[in-house]
Amino acid sequence: MKNLYKIYILAFVLLSDVMLFAQPGDDDGTGGLEGGDPPAAPINGKLIWLALVGIVFVFYYLSTKRQKA
């Protein structure tokens, strides 16, 4: 019975995530899907910093793992 509750909670969390981030539609009756979108956000501005932090993290992780072994 406890496993059934865990499955219900997991299903609720996974399915509510889709519902929470959905954008509301325009209910003006025309049925048009074009226009009104915000401009796209650039993702390449901080990509180099993200790569550098990732490389530093990999070196840190590997050095701590070698010290344990």
MODELLER restraints for C-alpha pairs under 7 A, 6 or more apart:
rsr = mdl.restraints
at = mdl.atoms
